[in-house]
Each structure stands twice: as C-alpha cells, then as structure tokens.
Amino acid sequence: MRKMTIVGGGFAGLTAAITAAEAGVSVTLYEAHHTLGGRARTAEGPYLINEGPHAIYDGGPHWTWLKQRGLLGELAPLPLHKAAGLRFHHHGALRRIPPLGFVRQTRRPAEQAPVDVDFRTWATTVAGPATARAAASYSGVALYHHDPGALSARFVQERLHRAAAFPPEAHFIKGGWGRLVDRMAARARALGVRIETSSRVDRLDDLPLAEGPVIVATALPSAARLLQDPSLTWESGRTVLVDLALRTRKGDPFALSDLDAPGWVERFTTQDPSLAPAGEQLIQAQLPIGPTQSKADGIAHVERLLDLGFAGWRERTVWRRAAVSQGRTGAVDRPGTTWRDRPAVDRGDGVYLVGDQVAAPGVLAEVSFTSAVEAVSQALRGSILKERLDLKRA
C-alpha cells in the first residue's frame, strides 16, 4: 500500500494518520474545521476549555502508545489532599463520603456483571435498590447518559469500576487536550502526513486523487451522510454542558457527584491553574438529560448542585456558557449488546470507519484510539493480501 486518505482530524483521525505513516504509508488527512482536534479541541482565549470534561485513563492502550512516542506530555496531577475535596449529593444533602454499599459496588470487577441484563436489575439484586441508584448515577461521569440503570450491566460496571478506581485512573493533560492534539499533529507532519484543514469532504467521490484505502474518522451521523449509509447509527447520550469561571474562594470542592441523579461538577483549575487567569477558577459541569428534557432542565440541575457546593457562585461568576451535546458522547450499549454489535470498522471496498461509536473496545477516547489502530491494521493486511493475489494472477 502506497497511499491512504483520512477524513477527520480529531483524536481518532490523528491516531490513524500517525499509525499509517509509521508503517511507511503516504497519508493525506482532510479536516473540515480550520483547526484539528474535533471534540479534543481546546478553546482559544483566557479559559482553556474542552467540549465537556476530558480525562485520559492510564489503564487504556492509548496511554502506553502516547507515552512511548513522547506525545502524552505534562500531566496535571491531582494531589491526594485535593482529592479529599470530592463531595457527594445523596438523599438531598451534600456529603463528604459516599455510602458504604456504593463503595463496595464500585470495586466489583466488570466480569461479574451480565451483558444481557440491565444494570439497575443486576445491581439491585447484588447490592440493593439504594446502592443500585447511587452507583448508576455516579457512572454518569463516564457515560453521559440520563438513565445508566437501563443500560447493559457489563457496560456500566466496567465504566463504574474504572471511574471510581483508587488510585485514580483518570488523568488530565496540562493546558487542555489541545496541547495533546498539537503534539500529535506535529508528529504526523514530521512523518510526512499531509494535513489539509478547512477541507470539507461531502462525498468520497469528491476526494481529489483518492488512492488506496479511506478511513472515515468523523462523528457517526457525519459518517452516515458521507458514506450514504443510514444504517450507521448507535445510541449515544444527550448532555447539557455548563462552563463557568468564578472568582477564587477557599473551601470550594474539587468535584461534586450527584448520586441521586446522574450529574457531575468539577473544578478543573484544582489540578491545573493554567486553565484560567490568576484569581479565577474554571468549573465544568456535565448533566445528562432525557429525550423529553430541555436545555433549561439540565441547567437548573447544574445550578442546584452549584448552590449546594459552591457558596456565592452567582456573585462570583465572571464568565459563563452552556450548550447541549447531542449524539457526541460516545456509544452506550443496551442489554444484550456489546461493542461488537456497533457499526463495523471495515465497511468494505477499502473504506474503514473509526471513532467512539464503532465496534472497538475501551472507555471514552480508548474506543477512538483502538478503532483507529485496528482500521490501519486491517487496511495494511488487506493491501498485502491484494498484492499477493495480483502477483499470483500475474
């Protein structure tokens, strides 16, 4: 294989580009936006925010891959004494420690949970209804779904187990994920990858000089339009994202988890003060909302949590924004389904699909990474097989 084309310059697209270029392939990458990154893009300006909270889990395959290439960069570690600032909203009150049953549930290995039973039913059986509700709500930090209890027990328990691990698996890129994107882009260019930004591709036939395999690394709805394949769908969460900059005040918690309903509020400047100007702190909240709920419903939930944990936050607010993230929060698996049932990576005819809603294992960004590496691997194997068949015919 001599050439490869990649559509989409987010985390998945850049991973695929680097992997292919390291194998000696000539890669051209097209990105519709004027900057790379996709959902890993960090906003410009005084507040270095991403589209929702962005963590990287050290238990995933991408951690080792990035570290080996010097791409992980400097992390923003959370000191243990700061981690003690985690608060829990439970039974209508703010608490410093979660219920004991909840802690026990988070320690259960995912392998104990069945695939074909919903999490609420299984967790109620093994731990009781109160623990099932609290555990399902907490898992929202890694699910972005309004009703985690209705999803596959195995799917939810894996994310619950990893999100609540101690010491924490979750880490943060200092300066935001945009720094990671910049390092990946520099690596890709150094390997000879041609990157074309502000280059929207609406049909595969529109690709200039398209030769060799094509990897589509866009959001699933965009991929469905590009490939003209309406079957490319999978359920995802719908979430209200609220970003706030507050004047600094001692006593604010590091994070606040709602155990009565899925919701999470985090002070990201606790571990990385560079994300906001001096004297200010950056707060990010993500609250899943159901199909009949509005943006206002989600914001009202955020404000109730802020009232509980961040005294005088309204008077201290110096900047604020809110948005709804629809279908852009990764795949969620219903009972009886696993990652293997999601849209396949190999679409046939030399076209491959990657991203966080396709048939690849992992949590959050790990799905994008794993699918990207798998797509390049399949493309290389397919090219070798084709070359052997051509030689045999000759």
Residue, then its C-alpha position, 0 to 999 in steps of 0.5 A: m500500500r502506497k497511499m491512504t486518505i483520512v477524513g477527520g482530524g480529531f483524536a481518532g483521525l490523528t491516531a490513524a494518520i500517525t499509525a499509517a505513516e509509521a508503517g511507511v504509508s503516504v497519508t493525506l488527512y482532510e479536516a473540515h474545521h480550520t483547526l484539528g482536534g474535533r471534540a479534543r479541541t481546546a478553546e482559544g482565549p483566557y479559559l482553556i476549555n474542552e467540549g465537556p470534561h476530558a480525562i485520559y485513563d492510564g489503564g487504556p492502550h492509548w496511554t502506553w502508545l502516547k507515552q512511548r512516542g513522547l506525545l502524552g506530555e505534562l500531566a496535571p496531577l491531582p494531589l491526594h489532599k485535593a482529592a479529599g475535596l470530592r463531595f457527594h449529593h445523596h438523599g438531598a444533602l451534600r456529603r463528604i463520603p459516599p455510602l458504604g454499599f456504593v463503595r463496595q459496588t464500585r470495586r466489583p470487577a466488570e466480569q461479574a456483571p451480565v451483558d444481557v441484563d440491565f444494570r439497575t436489575w443486576a445491581t439491585t439484586v447484588a447490592g440493593p435498590a439504594t446502592a443500585r441508584a447511587a452507583a448508576s448515577y455516579s457512572g454518569v461521569a463516564l457515560y453521559h447518559h440520563d438513565p445508566g440503570a437501563l443500560s447493559a450491566r457489563f457496560v456500566q460496571e466496567r465504566l463504574h469500576r474504572a471511574a471510581a478506581f483508587p488510585p485514580e485512573a483518570h488523568f488530565i493533560k496540562g493546558g487542555w487536550g489541545r496541547l495533546v492534539d498539537r503534539m500529535a499533529a506535529r508528529a504526523r507532519a514530521l512523518g510526512v502526513r499531509i494535513e489539509t484543514s478547512s477541507r470539507v469532504d461531502r462525498l468520497d467521490d469528491l476526494p481529489l486523487a483518492e488512492g488506496p484505502v479511506i478511513v472515515a474518522t468523523a462523528l457517526p451521523s457525519a459518517a452516515r451522510l458521507l458514506q450514504d449509509p443510514s444504517l450507521t447509527w448507535e445510541s449515544g447520550r444527550t448532555v447539557l454542558v455548563d462552563l463557568a469561571l468564578r472568582t477564587r474562594k477557599g473551601d470550594p470542592f474539587a468535584l461534586s457527584d450527584l448520586d441521586a441523579p446522574g450529574w457531575v461538577e468539577r473544578f478543573t483549575t484544582q489540578d491545573p491553574s493554567l486553565a484560567p487567569a490568576g484569581e479565577q477558577l474554571i468549573q465544568a459541569q456535565l448533566p445528562i438529560g432525557p429525550t423529553q428534557s430541555k436545555a433549561d432542565g439540565i441547567a437548573h440541575v447544574e445550578r442546584l448542585l452549584d448552590l449546594g457546593f459552591a457558596g456565592w457562585r452567582e456573585r462570583t461568576v465572571w464568565r459563563r456558557a452552556a450548550v447541549s451535546q447531542g449524539r457526541t458522547g460516545a456509544v452506550d450499549r443496551p442489554g444484550t449488546t456489546w461493542r461488537d454489535r456497533p457499526a463495523v470498522d471495515r465497511g468494505d471496498g477499502v473504506y474503514l470507519v473509526g471513532d467512539q461509536v464503532a465496534a472497538p473496545g475501551v472507555l471514552a477516547e480508548v474506543s477512538f484510539t483502538s478503532a483507529v489502530e485496528a482500521v490501519s491494521q486491517a487496511l495494511r493486511g488487506s493491501i498485502l493480501k491484494e498484492r499477493l493475489d495480483l502477483k499470483r494472477a500475474 
